[in-house]
């Protein structure tokens, strides 16, 4: 019986190690996700660690929403961030508006009064905003939910802020 070449055994060992590390990484990422729950028509409750509602706090990174308005298919709101976490920035790509039909809408900047902004770097304890955020959802019927997915490096969290 012949023995397999050492190089083949090395490749097999490296492949097995990559598979194990990848599996652990996937499970770690999934465990950090905040599950999305469908909105209800009740009034918003403040998230743990932040007031006044509507707001959300993820690991010391807080987002507040005020001055919600709906006019002619455009949803506007004032948003403000405080970063006391390991995250390094706020980005428009981190926000989506989920309408009552569960369709996601991205920020728009082409309407009057909407704040044009891009990725903003800021450190622990710093604030950013207020900014006027605007969305054009497929429907403005309640409930509306602001989905926030801030970047924490290799892992990312997500939460939903119910708006009324």
Backbone as a printed PyTorch tensor [residue, N CA C, xyz], in Angstrom:
tensor([[[  0.8390,  -1.1760,   0.0000],
         [  0.0000,   0.0000,   0.0000],
         [  0.8890,   1.2450,   0.0000]],

        [[  0.5390,   2.2330,  -0.8100],
         [  1.3630,   3.4340,  -0.8920],
         [  0.7970,   4.5050,   0.0220]],

        [[  1.6820,   5.3170,   0.5530],
         [  1.2730,   6.4300,   1.4100],
         [  1.0010,   7.6610,   0.5580]],

        [[ -0.0390,   8.4380,   0.9170],
         [ -0.3030,   9.6540,   0.1400],
         [  0.8530,  10.6410,   0.3380]],

        [[  1.1210,  11.4340,  -0.6570],
         [  2.2070,  12.4090,  -0.5310],
         [  1.9180,  13.3970,   0.6010]],

        [[  2.9900,  13.8490,   1.2340],
         [  2.8830,  14.8020,   2.3430],
         [  2.1530,  16.0820,   1.9120]],

        [[  2.4070,  16.5250,   0.7100],
         [  1.7940,  17.7560,   0.2130],
         [  0.2700,  17.6050,   0.1690]],

        [[ -0.2280,  16.4580,  -0.2440],
         [ -1.6600,  16.2130,  -0.3000],
         [ -2.2740,  16.2490,   1.1030]],

        [[ -1.5880,  15.6570,   2.0630],
         [ -2.0690,  15.7000,   3.4500],
         [ -2.0840,  17.1330,   3.9830]],

        [[ -1.0810,  17.9150,   3.6200],
         [ -1.0270,  19.3180,   4.0550],
         [ -2.2090,  20.0960,   3.4850]],

        [[ -2.4830,  19.9050,   2.1880],
         [ -3.6170,  20.5830,   1.5630],
         [ -4.9360,  20.1620,   2.2140]],

        [[ -5.0910,  18.9050,   2.5320],
         [ -6.3090,  18.4150,   3.1670],
         [ -6.4720,  19.0320,   4.5530]],

        [[ -5.3790,  19.1220,   5.3060],
         [ -5.4310,  19.7150,   6.6510],
         [ -5.7780,  21.1930,   6.5810]],

        [[ -5.1760,  21.9220,   5.6420],
         [ -5.4780,  23.3490,   5.4800],
         [ -6.9350,  23.5330,   5.0590]],

        [[ -7.4130,  22.7200,   4.1420],
         [ -8.8020,  22.7970,   3.7070],
         [ -9.7760,  22.5500,   4.8490]],

        [[ -9.4860,  21.5510,   5.6880],
         [-10.3420,  21.2580,   6.8370],
         [-10.3280,  22.4250,   7.8210]],

        [[ -9.1640,  23.0300,   8.0470],
         [ -9.0630,  24.1630,   8.9700],
         [ -9.8610,  25.3580,   8.4530]],

        [[ -9.7770,  25.6350,   7.1550],
         [-10.5350,  26.7420,   6.5640],
         [-12.0380,  26.4890,   6.6980]],

        [[-12.4570,  25.2680,   6.4900],
         [-13.8650,  24.9190,   6.6180],
         [-14.3550,  25.1280,   8.0470]],

        [[-13.5830,  24.7110,   9.0360],
         [-13.9630,  24.8820,  10.4440],
         [-14.0220,  26.3600,  10.8060]],

        [[-13.0160,  27.1390,  10.4250],
         [-12.9950,  28.5700,  10.7380],
         [-14.1700,  29.2800,  10.0510]],

        [[-14.4450,  28.9360,   8.8040],
         [-15.5730,  29.5430,   8.0960],
         [-16.9020,  29.2360,   8.7510]],

        [[-17.0860,  28.0140,   9.1910],
         [-18.3290,  27.6190,   9.8640],
         [-18.4980,  28.3890,  11.1690]],

        [[-17.4350,  28.4880,  11.9480],
         [-17.5000,  29.2460,  13.2070],
         [-17.8150,  30.7110,  12.9250]],

        [[-17.2200,  31.2920,  11.8930],
         [-17.4700,  32.6910,  11.5530],
         [-18.9290,  32.9150,  11.1660]],

        [[-19.5080,  32.0170,  10.3980],
         [-20.9120,  32.1450,   9.9990],
         [-21.8200,  32.0870,  11.2220]],

        [[-21.5860,  31.1420,  12.1120],
         [-22.4140,  31.0370,  13.3180],
         [-22.2430,  32.2540,  14.2210]],

        [[-21.0360,  32.7850,  14.3280],
         [-20.8090,  33.9860,  15.1440],
         [-21.5500,  35.1800,  14.5540]],

        [[-21.4970,  35.3300,  13.2420],
         [-22.1890,  36.4280,  12.5790],
         [-23.6970,  36.3200,  12.7990]],

        [[-24.2500,  35.1310,  12.6350],
         [-25.6840,  34.9380,  12.8000],
         [-26.1260,  35.1880,  14.2320]],

        [[-25.3040,  34.8690,  15.2010],
         [-25.6890,  35.0660,  16.5960],
         [-25.7350,  36.5400,  16.9710]],

        [[-25.0300,  37.3940,  16.2320],
         [-25.0250,  38.8240,  16.5240],
         [-26.1600,  39.5770,  15.8620]],

        [[-26.8650,  38.9530,  14.9540],
         [-27.9700,  39.6160,  14.2720],
         [-29.1490,  39.7920,  15.2230]],

        [[-29.7270,  40.9870,  15.2280],
         [-30.9460,  41.2380,  15.9710],
         [-32.0910,  40.8440,  15.0520]],

        [[-32.9190,  39.8770,  15.4350],
         [-33.9420,  39.4060,  14.5040],
         [-34.9470,  40.5030,  14.1740]],

        [[-35.3420,  40.5420,  12.8990],
         [-36.3410,  41.5020,  12.4560],
         [-37.7120,  41.0050,  12.8600]],

        [[-38.4840,  41.8770,  13.5030],
         [-39.8380,  41.5280,  13.8710],
         [-40.7730,  42.4610,  13.1260]],

        [[-41.8380,  41.9040,  12.5980],
         [-42.7960,  42.7080,  11.8560],
         [-43.3750,  43.7840,  12.7550]],

        [[-43.5800,  44.9850,  12.2220],
         [-44.1090,  46.0700,  13.0260],
         [-45.5590,  45.8420,  13.4010]],

        [[-45.9520,  46.4340,  14.4990],
         [-47.3430,  46.4260,  14.9130],
         [-47.8400,  47.8620,  14.9090]],

        [[-49.1140,  48.0420,  15.0470],
         [-49.6850,  49.3850,  14.9950],
         [-49.6150,  50.1070,  16.3350]],

        [[-49.0410,  49.5110,  17.3480],
         [-48.9610,  50.1490,  18.6600],
         [-47.9390,  51.2710,  18.6540]],

        [[-47.9440,  52.0660,  19.7050],
         [-46.9840,  53.1590,  19.7830],
         [-45.6000,  52.6080,  20.0540]],

        [[-44.5570,  53.3340,  19.6210],
         [-43.2130,  52.8170,  19.7810],
         [-42.7820,  52.7980,  21.2390]],

        [[-42.0350,  51.7940,  21.5910],
         [-41.4630,  51.7010,  22.9180],
         [-39.9900,  52.0270,  22.8200]],

        [[-39.4270,  52.7440,  23.7900],
         [-38.0110,  53.0600,  23.7040],
         [-37.1710,  51.7950,  23.8070]],

        [[-36.1140,  51.7610,  23.0330],
         [-35.1890,  50.6360,  23.1160],
         [-34.4100,  50.7390,  24.4140]],

        [[-33.8780,  49.6250,  24.8540],
         [-33.0640,  49.6540,  26.0560],
         [-31.8980,  50.5990,  25.8530]],

        [[-31.6620,  51.4620,  26.8090],
         [-30.5090,  52.3420,  26.7540],
         [-30.7210,  53.6460,  26.0330]],

        [[-31.9360,  53.9250,  25.5280],
         [-32.1360,  55.2140,  24.8670],
         [-33.5550,  55.7100,  25.1040]],

        [[-33.6650,  57.0010,  25.2350],
         [-34.9340,  57.7050,  25.2870],
         [-34.6730,  59.0770,  24.7010]],

        [[-35.6060,  59.8110,  24.2080],
         [-36.9920,  59.4250,  24.0060],
         [-37.1560,  58.5760,  22.7460]],

        [[-38.2280,  57.7960,  22.7230],
         [-38.5550,  56.9740,  21.5580],
         [-39.0790,  57.8900,  20.4570]],

        [[-38.9660,  57.5140,  19.2360],
         [-38.3400,  56.3010,  18.7350],
         [-36.8200,  56.4440,  18.6600]],

        [[-36.1340,  55.3820,  19.0560],
         [-34.6840,  55.3600,  19.0460],
         [-34.2100,  53.9190,  19.1200]],

        [[-32.9150,  53.7390,  18.9430],
         [-32.3220,  52.4100,  19.0910],
         [-30.9020,  52.5820,  19.5830]],

        [[-30.4650,  51.6460,  20.4090],
         [-29.0940,  51.6180,  20.9010],
         [-28.5190,  50.2450,  20.6320]],

        [[-27.4580,  50.1910,  19.8580],
         [-26.7640,  48.9430,  19.5680],
         [-25.3370,  49.0480,  20.0950]],

        [[-25.0740,  48.3750,  21.1720],
         [-23.7210,  48.3120,  21.7420],
         [-23.1300,  49.6990,  22.0050]],

        [[-23.9520,  50.6600,  22.4430],
         [-23.4630,  52.0000,  22.7340],
         [-23.5120,  52.9580,  21.5560]],

        [[-24.0470,  52.5250,  20.4370],
         [-24.2080,  53.3790,  19.2640],
         [-25.7080,  53.6540,  19.1590]],

        [[-26.1060,  54.9290,  19.2800],
         [-27.5160,  55.2920,  19.4070],
         [-27.9740,  56.1250,  18.2100]],

        [[-29.2020,  55.8490,  17.7800],
         [-29.8550,  56.6100,  16.7170],
         [-31.2050,  57.0790,  17.2480]],

        [[-31.4450,  58.3900,  17.1670],
         [-32.7400,  58.9650,  17.5450],
         [-33.4480,  59.4620,  16.3030]],

        [[-34.7680,  59.3290,  16.2950],
         [-35.6100,  59.8000,  15.2020],
         [-36.6330,  60.7710,  15.7860]],

        [[-36.7510,  61.9530,  15.1640],
         [-37.7470,  62.9440,  15.5760],
         [-38.3680,  63.5530,  14.3240]],

        [[-39.4080,  64.3290,  14.5280],
         [-40.0570,  65.1150,  13.4730],
         [-40.4340,  64.2920,  12.2520]],

        [[-41.0960,  63.1810,  12.4930],
         [-41.5400,  62.3250,  11.3930],
         [-42.6310,  63.0410,  10.6020]],

        [[-42.4940,  63.0640,   9.2790],
         [-43.4950,  63.6960,   8.4220],
         [-43.7460,  62.8740,   7.1680]],

        [[-44.9950,  62.9070,   6.6990],
         [-45.3680,  62.2140,   5.4670],
         [-46.1390,  63.2050,   4.6120]],

        [[-45.6260,  63.4220,   3.3810],
         [-46.3160,  64.3500,   2.4920],
         [-46.0390,  63.9490,   1.0470]],

        [[-47.1180,  63.6670,   0.3100],
         [-47.0090,  63.3700,  -1.1090],
         [-46.0970,  62.1910,  -1.4380]],

        [[-46.1360,  61.1520,  -0.6600],
         [-45.3120,  59.9760,  -0.9330],
         [-43.8920,  60.0680,  -0.4110]],

        [[-43.5430,  61.1820,   0.2220],
         [-42.2120,  61.3750,   0.7880],
         [-42.2950,  61.2940,   2.3070]],

        [[-41.4750,  60.4530,   2.8900],
         [-41.3910,  60.3410,   4.3450],
         [-40.1080,  61.0410,   4.7760]],

        [[-40.2440,  62.0090,   5.6890],
         [-39.0830,  62.7460,   6.1980],
         [-38.9890,  62.5540,   7.7000]],

        [[-37.7640,  62.6620,   8.2020],
         [-37.5220,  62.5660,   9.6450],
         [-36.1790,  63.1920,   9.9670]],

        [[-36.0640,  63.6720,  11.1780],
         [-34.7780,  64.1390,  11.6710],
         [-34.0990,  62.9550,  12.3520]],

        [[-32.8180,  62.7280,  12.0370],
         [-32.0660,  61.6580,  12.6880],
         [-30.8040,  62.2430,  13.3210]],

        [[-30.4170,  61.6430,  14.4330],
         [-29.2020,  62.0810,  15.1330],
         [-28.5240,  60.8400,  15.6830]],

        [[-27.2060,  60.7890,  15.5710],
         [-26.4090,  59.6610,  16.0310],
         [-25.5240,  60.0800,  17.2010]],

        [[-25.3000,  59.1570,  18.1310],
         [-24.2480,  59.3020,  19.1480],
         [-23.4890,  57.9910,  19.1500]],

        [[-22.1840,  58.0890,  19.0050],
         [-21.3630,  56.8930,  18.9000],
         [-20.4690,  56.7390,  20.1240]],

        [[-20.8240,  55.7970,  20.9800],
         [-19.9910,  55.4330,  22.1240],
         [-19.6620,  53.9470,  22.0070]],

        [[-19.3340,  53.5200,  20.7860],
         [-19.1220,  52.1010,  20.5060],
         [-17.8330,  51.9080,  19.7240]],

        [[-17.6260,  50.6880,  19.2640],
         [-16.4690,  50.3770,  18.4330],
         [-16.7090,  50.6980,  16.9630]],

        [[-17.9340,  51.0480,  16.5920],
         [-18.2090,  51.4220,  15.2080],
         [-17.5020,  52.7430,  14.9210]],

        [[-17.1240,  52.9600,  13.6870],
         [-16.3250,  54.1390,  13.3680],
         [-17.0560,  55.1770,  12.5220]],

        [[-18.2630,  54.8500,  12.0420],
         [-18.9000,  55.7680,  11.1000],
         [-20.4150,  55.5760,  11.0400]],

        [[-21.0500,  56.6030,  10.4660],
         [-22.4640,  56.5300,  10.0790],
         [-22.4920,  56.6250,   8.5650]],

        [[-23.3940,  55.8890,   7.9470],
         [-23.4660,  55.8670,   6.4930],
         [-24.9210,  55.7900,   6.0420]],

        [[-25.2830,  56.4860,   4.9430],
         [-26.6510,  56.3890,   4.4290],
         [-27.0510,  54.9540,   4.0790]],

        [[-26.0870,  54.1460,   3.7000],
         [-26.3720,  52.7530,   3.3430],
         [-26.8230,  51.9240,   4.5410]],

        [[-26.6380,  52.4450,   5.7530],
         [-27.0300,  51.7290,   6.9680],
         [-28.5260,  51.8460,   7.2620]],

        [[-29.2360,  52.6970,   6.5280],
         [-30.6480,  52.9710,   6.8080],
         [-31.5490,  52.5500,   5.6590]],

        [[-32.6800,  51.9420,   6.0050],
         [-33.7330,  51.6110,   5.0460],
         [-35.0690,  51.8510,   5.7380]],

        [[-36.0500,  52.2970,   4.9810],
         [-37.4060,  52.4310,   5.5020],
         [-38.2100,  51.2390,   5.0000]],

        [[-38.8090,  50.5000,   5.9210],
         [-39.6400,  49.3480,   5.5800],
         [-41.0950,  49.7970,   5.7040]],

        [[-41.8310,  49.6800,   4.6060],
         [-43.2270,  50.1240,   4.6270],
         [-44.1570,  48.9980,   5.0760]],

        [[-45.4390,  49.2880,   5.1180],
         [-46.4160,  48.3120,   5.6220],
         [-46.5360,  47.0890,   4.7160]],

        [[-46.0660,  47.1820,   3.4750],
         [-46.0560,  46.0490,   2.5530],
         [-44.7260,  45.2910,   2.6120]],

        [[-43.8810,  45.6890,   3.5590],
         [-42.5380,  45.0990,   3.7880],
         [-41.5670,  45.3170,   2.6450]],

        [[-41.7580,  46.4170,   1.9050],
         [-40.8120,  46.8080,   0.8700],
         [-39.7920,  47.7500,   1.4930]],

        [[-38.5340,  47.6150,   1.0980],
         [-37.4650,  48.4590,   1.6210],
         [-37.2170,  49.6360,   0.6790]],

        [[-37.0620,  50.8260,   1.2470],
         [-36.7450,  52.0290,   0.4770],
         [-35.4340,  52.6090,   1.0090]],

        [[-34.5770,  53.0440,   0.0930],
         [-33.3050,  53.6700,   0.4480],
         [-33.5120,  55.1770,   0.6300]],

        [[-32.5490,  55.8190,   1.2820],
         [-32.5730,  57.2680,   1.4130],
         [-32.5700,  57.9320,   0.0440]],

        [[-33.2790,  59.0480,  -0.0640],
         [-33.2490,  59.8700,  -1.2690],
         [-32.7660,  61.2600,  -0.8740]],

        [[-32.0970,  61.9220,  -1.8100],
         [-31.5390,  63.2420,  -1.5210],
         [-32.0300,  64.3040,  -2.4970]],

        [[-32.9250,  63.9320,  -3.4210],
         [-33.3340,  64.8470,  -4.4740],
         [-34.5430,  65.7130,  -4.1140]],

        [[-35.1370,  65.5180,  -2.9520],
         [-36.2920,  66.3240,  -2.5520],
         [-35.8100,  67.5440,  -1.7620]],

        [[-36.5280,  68.6650,  -1.8680],
         [-36.1420,  69.8620,  -1.1160],
         [-36.1270,  69.5890,   0.3900]],

        [[-35.0920,  70.0780,   1.0540],
         [-34.9820,  69.9420,   2.4990],
         [-34.3120,  68.6690,   2.9670]],

        [[-34.0530,  67.7320,   2.0720],
         [-33.3970,  66.4740,   2.4550],
         [-31.8950,  66.7010,   2.5240]],

        [[-31.2880,  66.2520,   3.6070],
         [-29.8600,  66.4610,   3.8140],
         [-29.0450,  65.4870,   2.9700]],

        [[-28.1710,  66.0390,   2.1320],
         [-27.2340,  65.2210,   1.3570],
         [-26.0510,  64.9050,   2.2750]],

        [[-25.8070,  63.6290,   2.5050],
         [-24.6730,  63.2620,   3.3440],
         [-24.0900,  61.9470,   2.8620]],

        [[-22.8680,  61.7310,   3.2140],
         [-22.1840,  60.4940,   2.8780],
         [-21.5650,  59.9510,   4.1540]],

        [[-20.8340,  58.8790,   4.0270],
         [-20.2040,  58.2440,   5.1900],
         [-19.5120,  59.2970,   6.0470]],

        [[-19.7960,  59.2700,   7.3410],
         [-19.2300,  60.2410,   8.2820],
         [-18.4590,  59.4910,   9.3630]],

        [[-17.1800,  59.7720,   9.4680],
         [-16.3300,  59.1500,  10.4890],
         [-16.4550,  59.9360,  11.7900]],

        [[-16.6550,  59.2270,  12.8900],
         [-16.6570,  59.8850,  14.1910],
         [-16.3260,  58.8790,  15.2750]],

        [[-15.7140,  59.3890,  16.3520],
         [-15.1540,  58.5120,  17.3800],
         [-16.0620,  58.4180,  18.5910]],

        [[-15.5930,  57.6470,  19.5450],
         [-16.3510,  57.3740,  20.7700],
         [-16.8740,  58.6390,  21.4380]],

        [[-18.1710,  58.6380,  21.7190],
         [-18.8030,  59.7410,  22.4190],
         [-19.2350,  60.8960,  21.5380]],

        [[-18.8250,  60.9180,  20.2780],
         [-19.1600,  62.0170,  19.3790],
         [-20.5950,  61.8770,  18.8820]],

        [[-21.1620,  62.9960,  18.4370],
         [-22.5060,  62.9970,  17.8700],
         [-22.4360,  63.4460,  16.4150]],

        [[-23.4580,  63.1040,  15.6600],
         [-23.5740,  63.4890,  14.2550],
         [-25.0420,  63.7670,  13.9790]],

        [[-25.3290,  64.9350,  13.4530],
         [-26.6950,  65.3080,  13.1550],
         [-27.1220,  66.4620,  14.0310]],

        [[-28.3450,  66.9030,  13.9080],
         [-29.4470,  66.2660,  13.1950],
         [-29.3580,  66.4350,  11.6810]],

        [[-29.8630,  65.4310,  11.0020],
         [-29.9470,  65.3980,   9.5480],
         [-31.4040,  65.1560,   9.1670]],

        [[-31.8310,  65.7090,   8.0420],
         [-33.1680,  65.4000,   7.5390],
         [-33.0390,  64.2290,   6.5710]],

        [[-33.5620,  63.0810,   6.9880],
         [-33.5350,  61.8670,   6.1710],
         [-34.8550,  61.7510,   5.4240]],

        [[-34.7830,  61.3920,   4.1390],
         [-35.9780,  61.2980,   3.2960],
         [-36.0250,  59.9490,   2.5800]],

        [[-37.2240,  59.4110,   2.4740],
         [-37.4590,  58.1300,   1.8040],
         [-38.7020,  58.2480,   0.9370]],

        [[-38.7370,  57.4680,  -0.1430],
         [-39.9380,  57.3520,  -0.9790],
         [-40.3640,  55.8810,  -0.9730]],

        [[-41.1250,  55.4850,   0.0320],
         [-41.5630,  54.0860,   0.0910],
         [-42.6790,  53.8280,  -0.9220]],

        [[-42.9590,  52.5430,  -1.1530],
         [-44.0330,  52.2050,  -2.0940],
         [-45.3970,  52.5680,  -1.5220]],

        [[-45.5210,  52.6320,  -0.2040],
         [-46.7350,  53.1080,   0.4510],
         [-46.3350,  53.8320,   1.7290]],

        [[-47.1090,  54.8620,   2.0810],
         [-46.8310,  55.5790,   3.3260],
         [-47.8040,  55.1860,   4.4340]],

        [[-48.6020,  54.1660,   4.1740],
         [-49.5430,  53.6890,   5.1990],
         [-48.7730,  53.1050,   6.3820]],

        [[-49.2360,  53.4070,   7.5960],
         [-48.5580,  52.8270,   8.7490],
         [-48.7910,  51.3300,   8.8250]],

        [[-47.9410,  50.6130,   9.4660],
         [-46.7560,  51.0810,  10.1920],
         [-45.5510,  51.2180,   9.2680]],

        [[-44.6810,  52.1460,   9.6370],
         [-43.3960,  52.3270,   8.9700],
         [-42.3010,  51.9730,   9.9630]],

        [[-41.2440,  51.3590,   9.4780],
         [-40.1440,  50.9280,  10.3430],
         [-38.8330,  51.3740,   9.7140]],

        [[-37.9840,  51.9880,  10.5310],
         [-36.6470,  52.3490,  10.0840],
         [-35.7090,  51.2110,  10.4580]],

        [[-35.1280,  50.5570,   9.4500],
         [-34.1660,  49.4730,   9.6890],
         [-32.7700,  50.0820,   9.6890]],

        [[-32.0380,  49.8290,  10.7710],
         [-30.6950,  50.3980,  10.9450],
         [-29.6980,  49.2650,  11.0760]],

        [[-28.6740,  49.2880,  10.2420],
         [-27.6450,  48.2440,  10.2150],
         [-26.2600,  48.8740,  10.2940]],

        [[-25.8560,  49.3730,  11.4810],
         [-24.5280,  49.9890,  11.5800],
         [-23.4200,  48.9590,  11.4310]],

        [[-22.2770,  49.4240,  10.9830],
         [-21.1280,  48.5610,  10.7180],
         [-20.2440,  48.4890,  11.9560]],

        [[-20.0320,  47.2760,  12.4450],
         [-19.1460,  47.0550,  13.5780],
         [-17.9210,  46.2470,  13.1550]],

        [[-17.4600,  46.4320,  11.9280],
         [-16.2930,  45.7050,  11.4490],
         [-16.7090,  44.4380,  10.7320]],

        [[-16.1160,  43.3130,  11.1290],
         [-16.4210,  42.0440,  10.4740],
         [-17.8290,  41.5640,  10.7710]],

        [[-18.3970,  42.0130,  11.8770],
         [-19.7570,  41.6120,  12.2300],
         [-20.6480,  42.8390,  12.2050]],

        [[-21.9050,  42.6070,  12.0110],
         [-22.8300,  43.7240,  11.8810],
         [-24.1230,  43.3950,  12.5870]],

        [[-24.7320,  44.3310,  13.1240],
         [-26.0030,  44.1650,  13.8230],
         [-27.0860,  44.8960,  13.0400]],

        [[-28.3130,  44.5720,  13.3480],
         [-29.4440,  45.2040,  12.6790],
         [-30.5710,  45.3230,  13.6840]],

        [[-31.2830,  46.4490,  13.6320],
         [-32.4390,  46.6240,  14.4840],
         [-33.5070,  47.3850,  13.7090]],

        [[-34.7160,  47.3320,  14.2130],
         [-35.8470,  48.0060,  13.5900],
         [-36.4370,  49.0100,  14.5770]],

        [[-36.6180,  50.2360,  14.1210],
         [-37.1950,  51.2980,  14.9310],
         [-38.5950,  51.5700,  14.3910]],

        [[-39.6100,  51.2880,  15.1870],
         [-40.9810,  51.5170,  14.7640],
         [-41.2800,  53.0150,  14.8150]],

        [[-41.8600,  53.5140,  13.7420],
         [-42.2070,  54.9360,  13.6330],
         [-43.7230,  55.0710,  13.6310]],

        [[-44.2290,  56.1370,  14.2480],
         [-45.6700,  56.3980,  14.2090],
         [-45.9390,  57.7940,  13.7260]]])
